[in-house]
Amino acid sequence: MGWVTVEYPGSRRIASGRGKKPLRITPKLRPSVWLFLLRIASLLGLSVSIMALLDYSTPDMAFCGVGSGCAAVRDSGLGFVVLPSGNPLPYLPILGVLNFGGLFAGSLAPQAKVRRVLSGTLALASGPAGLVLLLLQAFVIHHFCSLCLIVDVSSLVLFACAVLLRRGGWDQATARESVHPASWIVASLLAVAAPLAFTSVARTNELPAALVPLQESGKATVVEFFDYQCPHCRMAIPELERAVRDFRLPVRVVRQPLSLPGRELGKRAARAHACAVEQNKEALVMRALIQGPELTEWQLAGLQHIPGLDQAKLVSCLESGRPDRMIEVHLQRVQSLGFEGVPTTYIGAQRIVGTAPYEAYLAALEKAGTGKDTAGMEPVLYWLQVVLLALFALWMGRTKPAAVPA
């Protein structure tokens, strides 16, 4: 008695002997399942690549916190290329958007050959690329970005699906579509729209614990970290002061001068500012020191002629260690917040790094004054709704697979 095995697409017949009725054994995972997983992984990679592109294109990160692994990976510079104009281009997230978007679009092509050539090729290339990026994070950057991990794992999943679909799988999956293409298109629109709408719908700002003691109830609180010798700070401060003056609600402004390495004049100015705080005259000192594009010796020497500033107390303070201790407190505070550069301004819970126009400061004050800086849907709830909507669209588009001939 011999064994006879007959295989055909989608199933397998095994006869236990001559003349006996064969048994049909259906594999647990058909090619259509691998195609389904490939599309899910490509949509996930597309959506997260858009998140990374948004975080790479703005000073503040909406999807990853300051000081996180994502910030370390972004600040490493490996995801950017400098254009001839001198502007950095976040090429890595852009390549991710193009790769995953093209891969998903190719998987919806009516012809199996087009799917195999376009989606199959991109998926096979994604695997090694994802592995290389994982190794770079582990051994070069020494930080892991949560967004990058999702993209890299999605790339490996795509590679595995493409390998499993190579031998006739694309033809079988194309003939046995389980979800209508229109439903996949709806899911892809959600994958693109969800990151773009996130900052408008979900809550992206939380007041850092280090800034809580500086807040004053009933007022929008502004906390600015700056260096008197920093040209960008000297440009930003007047614009911020103008926005504070024009804002319709009460504002509390907390200045936190820093002493950055290599800036001796800035250090002397910060110490004078700290001593002026003891006399509640810091506004007078700042007005005298912030004039003009550069800090000068002449401005520092002019502090002794400021009316209303007690010179004896100023000299006594400058000869003590009190201003240095105060500046050190400022430095430790900004470092705990994830220091990236000066000026760094917190208006309520919103952080602005670098210079900003008057309109940006005024808009941030409006949000802080009305409590909208921390308003919005819980991020977890937001993404849960997006996932449920996508799954509902796919469930509504279910189709009955065509029967495979015996």
C-alpha positions in Angstrom: 0.0 0.0 0.0 1.4 3.4 -1.0 0.8 7.0 -0.1 -0.4 9.5 -2.8 -0.2 13.2 -2.2 -1.8 15.7 -4.6 -1.3 19.5 -4.0 -3.1 22.4 -5.6 -3.6 26.1 -4.8 -5.1 26.7 -1.4 -5.4 23.1 -0.2 -3.9 19.6 -0.1 -5.3 16.2 -0.7 -3.9 13.2 1.1 -5.1 9.7 0.3 -4.5 7.0 2.8 -4.5 4.2 0.3 -5.5 3.1 -3.2 -9.2 3.5 -3.9 -10.0 5.4 -0.7 -11.7 8.8 -0.7 -9.0 11.5 -0.3 -9.1 14.0 2.6 -8.8 17.7 2.1 -6.6 19.5 4.5 -6.8 23.4 4.4 -3.7 25.3 5.5 -4.2 27.6 8.5 -2.9 30.7 6.7 -3.8 31.2 3.1 -1.9 33.7 0.8 -4.8 36.1 1.3 -3.9 36.3 5.0 -0.3 37.2 4.2 -1.6 39.9 1.8 -3.9 41.2 4.6 -1.0 41.4 7.0 1.2 43.1 4.4 -1.4 45.8 3.9 -1.9 46.3 7.6 1.9 46.6 8.1 2.2 49.1 5.2 -0.6 51.3 6.6 1.0 51.2 10.1 4.4 52.1 8.6 2.8 54.9 6.5 1.0 56.5 9.5 4.0 56.3 11.8 6.3 57.7 9.1 4.0 60.7 8.8 4.2 61.2 12.6 8.0 61.1 12.4 8.0 63.6 9.5 5.9 66.0 11.5 8.2 65.6 14.6 11.3 66.1 12.4 9.8 69.2 10.7 9.1 71.2 13.9 11.1 72.2 17.0 8.5 70.6 19.3 7.7 66.9 19.1 4.0 66.2 19.2 4.3 62.4 19.2 7.4 61.9 21.4 8.3 63.7 24.6 11.3 65.9 25.0 14.3 63.9 26.2 12.9 60.7 24.8 14.6 58.2 22.6 12.9 59.8 19.6 14.4 63.1 20.4 17.9 61.5 20.7 17.5 59.8 17.3 16.3 63.0 15.7 19.1 65.1 17.2 21.7 62.6 16.0 21.2 64.0 12.5 21.1 60.7 10.8 17.6 61.3 9.5 18.6 64.6 7.8 20.5 65.7 4.8 21.6 69.3 4.4 20.4 70.9 1.2 22.6 73.4 -0.9 20.5 76.2 0.7 21.6 75.1 4.1 18.2 73.9 5.2 18.0 70.3 6.7 15.7 67.9 4.9 14.3 65.0 6.9 14.9 62.5 4.1 14.4 59.4 6.2 10.7 60.0 7.2 10.0 61.2 3.6 11.5 57.9 2.3 9.3 56.0 4.8 6.1 57.8 3.6 7.0 57.1 -0.1 8.0 53.5 0.5 5.0 52.5 2.6 2.5 54.5 0.5 3.8 53.0 -2.7 3.8 49.6 -1.2 0.2 49.8 -0.1 -0.9 51.3 -3.4 0.8 48.6 -5.3 -1.0 45.9 -3.3 -4.3 47.2 -4.5 -3.4 46.9 -8.2 -5.9 44.6 -10.1 -3.2 42.5 -11.7 -1.2 40.1 -9.6 1.9 40.8 -11.6 1.8 44.5 -10.7 1.4 43.7 -7.1 4.3 41.2 -7.2 6.7 43.7 -9.0 5.8 46.9 -7.1 4.7 45.8 -3.6 6.8 42.6 -3.5 10.0 44.5 -4.5 9.5 47.3 -2.0 8.6 44.9 0.8 11.7 42.8 0.2 13.8 46.0 0.3 12.1 47.2 3.5 13.4 44.3 5.6 17.1 44.9 5.3 16.5 48.7 5.6 14.6 48.1 8.8 17.3 45.8 10.2 20.0 48.4 9.5 18.0 51.2 11.2 17.5 48.9 14.3 21.3 48.3 14.4 22.1 52.0 14.1 19.8 52.8 17.0 21.4 50.0 19.1 25.1 50.5 18.4 25.6 54.0 17.0 22.9 56.3 18.5 22.5 54.1 21.7 18.8 55.1 21.9 15.7 53.6 20.6 12.9 55.7 19.1 9.4 54.3 19.7 8.2 55.6 16.3 11.3 54.1 14.6 10.8 50.8 16.2 7.3 50.5 14.9 8.4 51.4 11.4 11.4 49.0 11.5 9.3 46.1 12.8 6.6 46.8 10.2 9.4 46.6 7.6 10.5 43.2 8.8 6.8 42.0 8.8 6.5 43.3 5.2 9.7 41.4 4.2 8.3 38.1 5.7 5.0 38.5 4.0 6.7 39.2 0.6 8.8 36.0 1.0 5.7 33.9 1.8 3.9 35.3 -1.2 6.6 34.7 -3.7 5.7 31.3 -5.1 2.3 31.8 -6.6 1.0 33.5 -3.5 0.3 36.9 -5.2 -1.8 35.1 -7.8 -3.8 33.2 -5.2 -4.2 36.2 -3.0 -5.4 38.4 -5.9 -8.0 35.8 -6.8 -9.2 35.4 -3.2 -9.6 39.0 -2.0 -11.3 39.0 1.4 -11.9 42.8 1.7 -13.1 45.1 -1.0 -10.5 47.6 -2.2 -12.8 50.5 -1.3 -12.6 49.6 2.4 -8.8 49.5 2.2 -8.8 53.0 0.6 -10.9 54.3 3.5 -8.5 52.7 6.0 -5.5 54.3 4.2 -7.2 57.7 4.4 -7.6 57.3 8.1 -3.9 56.3 8.4 -2.9 59.5 6.7 -5.5 61.9 8.3 -5.0 60.6 11.9 -1.5 62.0 12.4 -2.3 65.2 10.6 -5.3 65.8 12.8 -3.7 64.7 16.1 -2.4 68.0 17.3 -5.8 69.7 16.6 -7.9 67.0 18.3 -5.8 65.2 20.9 -4.1 66.7 23.9 -0.4 67.1 23.1 0.8 69.3 26.0 1.3 68.5 29.6 2.6 71.1 32.1 6.0 69.7 33.2 6.3 69.1 37.0 9.4 71.3 37.1 7.3 74.3 36.1 4.4 73.7 38.4 5.9 75.8 41.3 6.3 78.8 38.9 2.6 78.9 38.0 0.2 81.5 39.4 -3.5 80.7 39.6 -5.7 82.8 37.4 -2.9 84.0 35.1 -1.2 82.7 32.0 2.3 82.0 33.1 5.3 82.5 30.8 8.7 80.9 31.7 11.6 81.9 29.5 15.1 80.4 29.6 17.6 82.6 27.8 21.2 83.8 27.7 21.8 87.6 27.5 24.6 87.0 25.0 22.4 84.9 22.7 21.4 86.9 19.5 18.3 84.9 19.0 17.2 85.5 22.6 17.7 89.2 22.1 15.4 89.1 19.1 12.8 87.0 20.8 12.4 88.8 24.1 11.0 92.1 22.6 8.5 90.2 20.5 7.4 88.2 23.6 7.1 91.3 25.7 4.9 93.0 23.1 2.6 90.0 23.0 2.4 90.0 26.8 1.5 93.7 26.7 -1.2 93.2 24.1 -2.8 90.1 25.6 -6.2 90.7 27.1 -5.8 88.6 30.2 -3.3 88.8 33.2 0.1 87.3 32.5 2.9 86.3 34.9 6.4 86.3 33.3 9.2 84.3 34.9 12.6 85.0 33.5 15.3 82.3 34.0 18.6 83.6 32.7 21.3 81.0 32.0 25.1 81.2 31.8 26.2 79.1 28.9 29.8 78.0 28.4 32.1 80.5 26.5 29.9 83.5 27.1 31.5 85.6 29.8 29.4 88.7 29.2 26.3 86.6 29.3 27.4 85.2 32.7 28.0 88.6 34.2 24.6 89.8 32.9 22.8 86.7 34.3 24.5 87.3 37.7 23.3 91.0 37.6 19.8 89.8 36.7 19.8 87.4 39.7 20.9 90.1 42.1 18.2 92.5 40.7 15.6 89.8 41.5 16.4 90.3 45.2 15.4 93.9 44.8 12.4 93.2 42.6 14.1 95.3 39.9 14.8 92.6 37.3 12.6 94.4 34.7 14.9 97.5 34.9 18.1 95.4 34.5 16.6 93.5 31.6 15.5 96.7 29.8 19.0 98.0 30.1 20.8 94.9 29.0 18.5 93.6 26.2 18.8 96.7 24.0 20.5 96.1 20.6 21.6 93.0 18.8 24.7 92.4 21.0 25.5 92.5 24.7 28.3 95.0 25.4 30.6 96.0 28.2 29.1 99.5 28.0 25.6 98.1 28.8 27.0 96.1 31.9 28.8 99.2 33.1 25.6 101.2 32.8 23.9 99.1 35.5 25.4 101.4 38.1 23.5 104.3 36.8 20.0 102.7 36.8 17.6 104.8 38.9 16.0 102.9 41.7 18.6 100.1 41.8 20.3 100.0 45.2 24.0 99.9 44.2 25.3 98.8 47.6 22.9 95.8 47.6 23.8 95.0 44.0 27.6 95.0 44.7 27.1 93.0 47.9 25.1 90.4 46.0 27.5 90.2 43.1 30.4 89.5 45.6 28.5 86.6 47.1 27.7 83.2 45.7 23.9 83.7 45.6 23.6 84.6 41.9 25.6 81.6 40.9 23.4 79.3 42.9 20.3 80.8 41.4 21.7 80.4 37.8 22.5 76.8 38.6 18.9 76.2 39.7 17.7 77.6 36.3 20.1 75.4 34.4 19.0 72.3 36.3 15.4 73.1 35.7 15.8 73.6 32.0 17.9 70.4 31.7 15.2 68.4 33.4 12.8 69.6 30.7 15.0 68.4 27.9 17.2 71.3 27.0 17.7 71.9 23.3 18.8 75.5 23.1 18.0 79.1 23.9 15.6 80.7 23.9 13.3 78.1 25.3 9.9 79.6 26.2 7.0 77.9 28.0 3.7 79.6 27.7 1.4 77.6 29.9 2.2 74.0 28.8 3.2 74.9 25.3 6.9 75.0 24.6 8.5 77.2 21.9 12.2 76.6 21.1 14.0 79.4 19.3 12.6 82.7 18.1 9.0 83.0 17.1 6.9 85.8 15.6 4.6 88.1 17.7 1.5 86.2 16.4 2.8 82.9 17.6 3.4 84.2 21.1 0.0 85.8 21.2 -1.7 82.6 20.0 0.1 80.6 22.7 -1.0 83.1 25.4 -4.6 82.8 24.2 -4.4 79.1 24.6 -2.8 79.3 28.0 -5.1 82.0 29.3 -8.2 80.0 28.3 -6.9 76.6 29.4 -6.7 75.3 25.8 -3.0 74.5 26.0 -3.8 71.3 27.9 -7.2 70.7 26.4 -8.1 67.9 23.9 -8.9 64.3 23.8 -6.8 61.7 25.6 -4.2 60.5 23.1 -4.9 56.8 23.9 -8.6 57.4 23.3 -7.9 59.2 20.1 -5.8 56.4 18.6 -8.3 53.7 19.9 -11.0 55.5 17.9 -8.9 55.6 14.8 -8.1 51.9 15.0 -11.7 51.0 15.6 -12.8 53.1 12.7 -10.3 51.4 10.4 -11.3 48.0 11.6 -15.0 48.8 11.1 -14.3 50.0 7.5 -12.4 46.7 6.8 -15.2 44.6 8.4 -17.9 46.4 6.3 -15.9 45.6 3.2 -15.7 41.9 3.7 -16.2 39.8 0.5 -16.8 36.2 0.0 -13.6 34.7 -1.4 -14.0 32.9 -4.8 -14.0 29.1 -4.5 -10.8 27.3 -5.5 -11.5 24.5 -7.9 -10.8 21.0 -6.5 
